[in-house]
Amino acid sequence: MESVFRSRTYGSVKVGERGQLVIPVELRKALNIKSGDQLMIFAKLNRRLISLMPEKDFGQFLDKAEKIISGLERKAAQKGRR
């Protein structure tokens, strides 16, 4: 839980009847989230923790992860040939 306490708090939100949340304006501005943007939602169920990430940022994250994994696979293949 210590990483949660290093994060900034942007207030609290109420879950509406249809399960909707309103992201506080200060946080939307800080993350440049605009109406119609797609967000990825992640959860750590054992910790009851929900995280959001703009979809465009998640795509960039996946691209970087793919490059790192490819590099590790090349290194492992080279090591296996020795």
Backbone hydrogen bonds, N-H to C=O, Kabsch-Sander energy under -0.5 kcal/mol:
donor,donor_aa,acceptor,acceptor_aa,energy
4,V,1,M,-0.9
5,F,1,M,-1.2
6,R,2,E,-0.8
7,S,4,V,-1.0
16,G,14,K,-0.5
16,G,20,Q,-2.7
19,G,16,G,-2.2
23,I,21,L,-0.6
27,L,24,P,-0.6
28,R,24,P,-2.3
29,K,25,V,-2.5
30,A,26,E,-2.1
31,L,27,L,-2.2
32,N,29,K,-0.8
33,I,28,R,-2.7
34,K,32,N,-0.5
37,D,34,K,-2.3
40,M,53,M,-3.7
42,F,51,S,-2.9
44,K,49,L,-2.6
45,L,43,A,-0.7
47,R,44,K,-1.3
48,R,44,K,-1.0
49,L,44,K,-1.7
51,S,42,F,-2.8
53,M,40,M,-2.1
55,E,38,Q,-2.8
57,D,54,P,-0.6
58,F,54,P,-1.9
59,G,55,E,-2.2
60,Q,56,K,-1.6
61,F,57,D,-2.3
62,L,58,F,-2.5
63,D,59,G,-2.1
64,K,60,Q,-2.3
65,A,61,F,-2.6
66,E,62,L,-2.5
67,K,63,D,-1.8
68,I,64,K,-2.3
69,I,65,A,-2.7
70,S,66,E,-2.5
71,G,67,K,-2.2
72,L,68,I,-2.3
73,E,69,I,-2.5
74,R,70,S,-2.2
75,K,71,G,-2.2
76,A,72,L,-2.5
77,A,73,E,-2.4
78,Q,74,R,-2.4
79,K,75,K,-2.4
80,G,76,A,-2.1
81,R,77,A,-1.1
82,R,78,Q,-0.6
82,R,79,K,-0.8
